[in-house]
Each structure stands twice: as structure tokens, then as C-alpha cells.
Amino acid sequence: MNKLYFGITLLTAITAASCTKQDQVKVDGNIPPDYSGVPTIIVENYVNRLYIDLLGREATNVERNLFTDSLINNDLDTNTRKNLIKTLQYSTEYREGDSSYMHAWHERIYNLSKARFVDGADDGEFNRIVGNLSFSLKIARLEGDSVRVFQSLDAINKIRKVTLSKYRLRTGVIDYSAMCVAMLDNNIYDQINMNSFNFVNASYDDVLNRNPSGSELLEGIEIIDKNVPTKLFNSWASNKTEYCSVLTKANEFYEAQIRWMYYILLRRDAGTSEVADIYKTYRQSEQLQDVQLPICISDEYAQFK
């Protein structure tokens, strides 16, 4: 009872003080940064860097001048930067050499992902494997080997999922996690990471940016080698494809992609608060564009500080 009385008394005193005394509170940090001293060459470098990081190529003279003028005319404000970044990510207007900026952006993500998962194997290598598998399929059918027929068809389908993933991502058929599944679940990834022990270790490193715990390693091996139904990250998996899918739907997956993109764009590790600032938006949208945007509009990335 005494505690309740004291609490009410304290609340009343605070309320009274706030009503009788009107203090003007000064909040620091609300003054917009002054970018008037940023040299034009720095702005041009920012535009060019965006083209390289988001599209995989340098800006042409026309593109660089156009966006540099736009930024300078608008005092390098955040909205102008955001519009430039979203243009490179989403514009479907025809661009010679790119087809469109949106097409080039997805090609860039596809190539970054291949470098990350399959040592940058080009599409020619994937097509060569499909050719070999198709020949094996033909022989298996002639010999009546139904097991080999199924294995060859399954392997061909998984390879094609890799090469088709950039188109499917661009058209919204899949999200980025499904592209990662395709990058993991194919013959080339298997050749790079032979046997289930190496596969589980590599997949955790590539997808979650960490090593598996002892129990996670054993669970992954059981799933891949023996098709044992196992609970992993609050979901169930009973084969390699399901294992890859569960791994890329874990909450840790989204955090790891933020950290990956920070390293790609800023060449440094992301801080905990930086990951937290982006995580909710990315978790809901599952769009890598939403990870890039807050990084690329920052003064640190633009080097306007």
C-alpha cells in the first residue's frame, strides 16, 4: 500500500512540474549536414561506385554526368540518392548493353552468388554438365536402367534451376533464398564440397556465415546420407534439398545476408545495431534491394564525410 501511495505521489509531482514549468528542450543532431564542400569528383565517384556495385559495370559519361548533376542540384540529399539507387535496382527502361538496369542488377546478384557458392563457375560449365548428364540419360534409357534415368533427370533439373534462377528472381517467381537453394543443391557444389561432412560445413559457412555446432553437423549428415527426418531450425528435413531449403529459411539466413552485403559494399563487418536496423524490413520483404538501399545512401558509402 505504501509503495502504491508513493508511486501515485511521485507521478502527481512529475505531472505538476511538467505543467508549471515549460522548458525548451534542445535536440542535437537535427541540423541537416552541410555538403556544400564536397568536391564534384567525389560525387562522380559515388555515382560510378553505385554502377559498379549494383550493376557490375562503370557508368557511362552520360550516366555519370546526369546523376552527378541531379545530386549536386539537390544538395546531395537522401531522397535523391534513394531515387538513383532504386532506378538502378528497378528501372525496366531499355538500356543498350544492359537490356535494362533491373536486368543488369539481377545479373549482378546472380554472378555474386555464383562466386560465393560455386567458385564463380560460368554458365558454360553448367551447360557442359547438362550435356554430359543428357548423354548419360540417353544411355540409361537404352539400357533400361530406371535408377540412372531418375538420377540423371534429377541432376539435370537441379543444374537448370541454377541457370534459370536469375530469370525467376527477376520475375518474382522465387526469392533470394530459393536462388541460394539452387546454388547449394547441384553437382558443381557437390564436386567442390565432396562428402556430406564437407557439404554441411560449407553450407553453414556459405549460407549462415558460421560453422555448424557439433549437433548441427551430425544432424545434417544424417539428413543427407540417410534421409533421416530431422528437426532443424524449427522445421523438418529428410533429404538434401529439404535441408538446403530449411537452412535458407532460418532467421539466421537473413542476418547473414545483411552481413554479406555489408562486406560486399563497404568491405567491413556490420555492427549488431546496423544489422538490427535492416533486419525487420528485409525479413518481411525478402528483397536484397532493401538491404542495399540503407547502406548505399549512407555518407560512409558515398564518402561524403
C-alpha positions as CSV (number, residue, x, y, z in Angstrom):
1,M,0.0,0.0,0.0
2,N,2.9,2.4,0.9
3,K,4.6,1.6,-2.4
4,L,1.4,2.4,-4.3
5,Y,0.9,5.7,-2.4
6,F,4.5,6.7,-3.1
7,G,4.1,5.9,-6.8
8,I,1.0,8.0,-7.2
9,T,2.5,10.8,-5.3
10,L,5.6,10.8,-7.4
11,L,3.6,10.7,-10.7
12,T,1.5,13.6,-9.4
13,A,4.6,15.6,-8.6
14,I,6.1,15.0,-12.0
15,T,2.9,15.9,-13.8
16,A,2.6,19.1,-11.8
17,A,6.2,20.1,-12.6
18,S,5.7,19.5,-16.3
19,C,2.5,21.6,-16.3
20,T,4.0,24.5,-14.4
21,K,7.4,24.7,-16.0
22,Q,7.8,24.9,-19.7
23,D,11.5,24.2,-20.5
24,Q,12.7,24.5,-24.1
25,V,14.5,21.2,-25.0
26,K,17.3,21.4,-27.5
27,V,17.8,18.3,-29.5
28,D,21.2,17.9,-31.1
29,G,21.8,16.2,-34.4
30,N,18.7,17.6,-36.2
31,I,20.6,20.1,-38.3
32,P,21.0,18.7,-41.9
33,P,24.6,18.0,-42.9
34,D,26.3,20.6,-45.0
35,Y,27.5,19.0,-48.2
36,S,28.5,22.2,-49.9
37,G,32.2,21.4,-49.6
38,V,32.0,18.0,-51.2
39,P,34.1,18.2,-54.4
40,T,32.4,17.2,-57.7
41,I,34.9,14.4,-58.2
42,I,33.7,12.7,-55.0
43,V,30.1,12.9,-56.2
44,E,31.1,11.4,-59.6
45,N,33.0,8.6,-57.8
46,Y,29.8,7.9,-55.8
47,V,27.7,7.5,-58.9
48,N,30.3,5.4,-60.6
49,R,30.7,3.2,-57.5
50,L,26.9,2.6,-57.4
51,Y,27.0,1.4,-61.0
52,I,29.9,-1.0,-60.3
53,D,28.4,-2.4,-57.1
54,L,24.8,-2.6,-58.3
55,L,25.2,-3.4,-62.0
56,G,28.7,-4.7,-62.3
57,R,30.0,-2.0,-64.7
58,E,31.1,1.6,-64.7
59,A,28.7,4.4,-65.5
60,T,29.0,5.9,-69.0
61,N,29.9,9.6,-69.3
62,V,26.3,10.4,-70.0
63,E,25.0,8.4,-67.0
64,R,27.7,9.8,-64.6
65,N,27.1,13.4,-65.6
66,L,23.3,13.1,-65.5
67,F,23.2,11.7,-61.9
68,T,26.0,13.8,-60.7
69,D,24.2,17.0,-61.7
70,S,21.0,15.7,-60.1
71,L,22.7,15.0,-56.8
72,I,24.5,18.4,-56.8
73,N,21.4,20.3,-57.7
74,N,19.6,18.7,-54.8
75,D,22.4,19.3,-52.3
76,L,23.2,15.5,-52.2
77,D,20.1,14.9,-50.2
78,T,19.0,11.4,-49.1
79,N,15.9,11.3,-51.4
80,T,17.9,12.0,-54.5
81,R,20.4,9.2,-53.5
82,K,17.5,6.9,-52.9
83,N,15.9,7.6,-56.3
84,L,19.2,7.0,-58.0
85,I,19.7,3.6,-56.2
86,K,16.1,2.5,-56.9
87,T,16.5,3.5,-60.6
88,L,19.5,1.1,-60.8
89,Q,17.6,-1.7,-59.0
90,Y,14.2,-1.4,-60.6
91,S,14.1,0.5,-63.8
92,T,12.8,-1.6,-66.7
93,E,13.5,1.1,-69.3
94,Y,15.6,-0.3,-72.2
95,R,19.3,0.4,-71.9
96,E,21.7,-0.6,-74.6
97,G,24.1,-3.3,-73.3
98,D,22.1,-3.9,-70.2
99,S,18.6,-4.6,-71.6
100,S,17.5,-2.7,-68.5
101,Y,19.0,-1.6,-65.2
102,M,16.7,-4.1,-63.5
103,H,18.0,-6.9,-65.7
104,A,21.6,-5.9,-65.1
105,W,21.0,-5.7,-61.3
106,H,19.7,-9.3,-61.2
107,E,22.6,-10.5,-63.4
108,R,25.0,-8.9,-60.9
109,I,23.3,-10.7,-57.9
110,Y,23.5,-14.0,-59.8
111,N,27.2,-13.6,-60.5
112,L,28.0,-12.6,-56.9
113,S,26.1,-15.6,-55.8
114,K,27.9,-17.9,-58.1
115,A,31.2,-16.5,-56.9
116,R,30.1,-17.1,-53.3
117,F,28.7,-20.7,-53.7
118,V,30.3,-22.4,-56.8
119,D,33.7,-20.6,-57.2
120,G,32.3,-18.4,-60.0
121,A,31.5,-21.2,-62.4
122,D,30.2,-19.7,-65.6
123,D,27.0,-20.8,-67.3
124,G,29.1,-22.6,-69.9
125,E,30.3,-25.0,-67.2
126,F,26.7,-25.7,-66.1
127,N,25.7,-26.3,-69.7
128,R,28.6,-28.7,-70.2
129,I,27.5,-30.7,-67.2
130,V,23.9,-30.8,-68.5
131,G,25.3,-32.1,-71.9
132,N,27.2,-34.9,-70.1
133,L,24.1,-35.8,-68.0
134,S,21.9,-35.8,-71.0
135,F,24.2,-38.3,-72.7
136,S,24.2,-40.5,-69.6
137,L,20.4,-40.3,-69.5
138,K,20.2,-41.5,-73.1
139,I,22.5,-44.5,-72.4
140,A,20.5,-45.3,-69.2
141,R,17.2,-45.3,-71.2
142,L,18.7,-47.6,-73.8
143,E,19.9,-50.0,-71.1
144,G,16.6,-49.8,-69.2
145,D,18.4,-48.6,-66.1
146,S,15.5,-46.7,-64.4
147,V,17.6,-45.7,-61.4
148,R,20.2,-44.0,-63.5
149,V,17.4,-42.4,-65.6
150,F,15.9,-40.8,-62.4
151,Q,19.3,-39.7,-61.1
152,S,20.2,-38.1,-64.4
153,L,16.9,-36.3,-64.7
154,D,17.1,-35.1,-61.1
155,A,20.7,-33.8,-61.6
156,I,19.8,-32.0,-64.9
157,N,16.8,-30.4,-63.2
158,K,19.0,-29.1,-60.3
159,I,21.6,-27.7,-62.7
160,R,18.9,-25.9,-64.7
161,K,17.5,-24.4,-61.5
162,V,20.8,-22.6,-61.1
163,T,20.9,-21.1,-64.6
164,L,17.2,-20.2,-64.5
165,S,17.4,-18.7,-61.0
166,K,18.3,-15.2,-62.2
167,Y,15.3,-15.0,-64.5
168,R,13.0,-16.4,-61.9
169,L,14.3,-14.0,-59.3
170,R,13.8,-11.1,-61.7
171,T,10.2,-12.1,-62.5
172,G,9.3,-12.7,-58.9
173,V,8.8,-16.5,-59.2
174,I,11.4,-17.1,-56.5
175,D,13.0,-15.0,-53.7
176,Y,16.7,-14.9,-53.0
177,S,16.6,-17.8,-50.5
178,A,15.4,-20.1,-53.4
179,M,18.3,-18.9,-55.5
180,C,20.6,-19.9,-52.7
181,V,19.0,-23.4,-52.5
182,A,19.7,-23.8,-56.3
183,M,23.3,-22.7,-55.7
184,L,23.7,-25.3,-53.0
185,D,21.8,-28.3,-54.4
186,N,23.7,-29.1,-57.6
187,N,26.6,-31.2,-59.0
188,I,29.1,-28.4,-59.1
189,Y,28.6,-27.6,-55.4
190,D,28.9,-31.3,-54.6
191,Q,32.2,-31.5,-56.5
192,I,33.6,-28.6,-54.7
193,N,32.5,-29.9,-51.3
194,M,32.7,-33.7,-51.6
195,N,31.0,-35.9,-49.0
196,S,28.4,-34.9,-46.5
197,F,30.8,-33.8,-43.8
198,N,32.3,-31.1,-46.1
199,F,28.9,-30.3,-47.6
200,V,27.3,-29.5,-44.2
201,N,30.3,-27.4,-43.1
202,A,30.4,-25.5,-46.4
203,S,26.7,-24.9,-46.5
204,Y,26.6,-23.4,-43.0
205,D,29.6,-21.2,-43.8
206,D,28.2,-20.0,-47.2
207,V,24.6,-19.5,-46.0
208,L,24.8,-18.6,-42.3
209,N,28.4,-17.2,-42.2
210,R,29.4,-19.6,-39.4
211,N,30.4,-23.2,-38.7
212,P,27.8,-25.7,-37.6
213,S,27.8,-26.9,-34.0
214,G,28.6,-30.5,-33.3
215,S,25.0,-31.5,-33.1
216,E,24.1,-29.5,-36.2
217,L,26.9,-31.2,-38.2
218,L,25.7,-34.7,-37.1
219,E,22.0,-33.8,-37.9
220,G,23.0,-32.5,-41.4
221,I,25.0,-35.7,-42.2
222,E,22.1,-37.9,-41.0
223,I,19.7,-36.0,-43.3
224,I,21.9,-36.1,-46.3
225,D,23.4,-39.6,-46.0
226,K,20.5,-41.5,-44.5
227,N,17.4,-39.4,-45.3
228,V,16.5,-39.4,-41.6
229,P,13.7,-36.9,-40.9
230,T,15.3,-34.4,-38.5
231,K,14.1,-31.1,-36.9
232,L,16.4,-28.3,-37.9
233,F,15.8,-24.6,-37.2
234,N,12.2,-25.4,-36.1
235,S,11.5,-27.1,-39.4
236,W,11.8,-30.7,-40.7
237,A,14.1,-32.0,-43.4
238,S,14.5,-35.6,-44.7
239,N,16.8,-35.1,-47.7
240,K,19.4,-32.8,-49.1
241,T,17.0,-30.5,-51.0
242,E,14.9,-30.1,-47.9
243,Y,18.0,-29.5,-45.8
244,C,19.1,-26.7,-48.1
245,S,15.6,-25.1,-48.0
246,V,15.4,-25.2,-44.2
247,L,18.8,-23.6,-44.0
248,T,17.8,-20.7,-46.2
249,K,14.6,-20.0,-44.4
250,A,16.2,-19.8,-40.9
251,N,16.2,-16.4,-39.2
252,E,20.0,-16.6,-39.2
253,F,19.9,-16.7,-43.0
254,Y,18.5,-13.1,-43.3
255,E,21.0,-11.8,-40.8
256,A,23.9,-13.4,-42.7
257,Q,22.7,-11.9,-46.0
258,I,22.8,-8.4,-44.4
259,R,26.4,-9.1,-43.1
260,W,27.4,-10.4,-46.6
261,M,26.0,-7.3,-48.3
262,Y,27.8,-5.0,-45.8
263,Y,31.0,-6.7,-46.7
264,I,30.4,-6.6,-50.4
265,L,29.5,-2.9,-50.3
266,L,31.7,-1.5,-47.5
267,R,34.4,-4.1,-47.1
268,R,33.8,-4.4,-43.4
269,D,31.7,-6.3,-40.9
270,A,28.3,-5.0,-40.0
271,G,27.7,-4.0,-36.4
272,T,24.9,-5.5,-34.4
273,S,22.8,-2.3,-34.4
274,E,23.4,-2.0,-38.2
275,V,22.1,-5.5,-38.8
276,A,19.1,-4.8,-36.5
277,D,18.2,-1.6,-38.4
278,I,17.8,-3.5,-41.6
279,Y,16.7,-7.0,-40.4
280,K,12.9,-6.4,-39.9
281,T,12.4,-4.7,-43.3
282,Y,14.4,-7.4,-45.1
283,R,12.7,-10.3,-43.2
284,Q,9.3,-9.0,-44.3
285,S,10.2,-8.2,-47.9
286,E,12.9,-10.9,-48.6
287,Q,14.3,-8.4,-51.2
288,L,18.1,-7.9,-51.3
289,Q,17.3,-4.4,-52.7
290,D,16.1,-3.5,-49.2
291,V,19.5,-4.5,-47.7
292,Q,21.5,-2.4,-50.2
293,L,19.4,0.8,-50.0
294,P,20.3,1.9,-46.5
295,I,23.9,1.0,-47.0
296,C,24.3,2.8,-50.3
297,I,22.6,6.0,-49.2
298,S,24.9,6.4,-46.2
299,D,27.6,9.0,-46.1
300,E,30.1,6.3,-45.3
301,Y,29.4,4.5,-48.6
302,A,29.2,7.8,-50.6
303,Q,32.4,9.1,-48.8
304,F,30.7,12.5,-48.4
305,K,32.0,12.8,-44.8
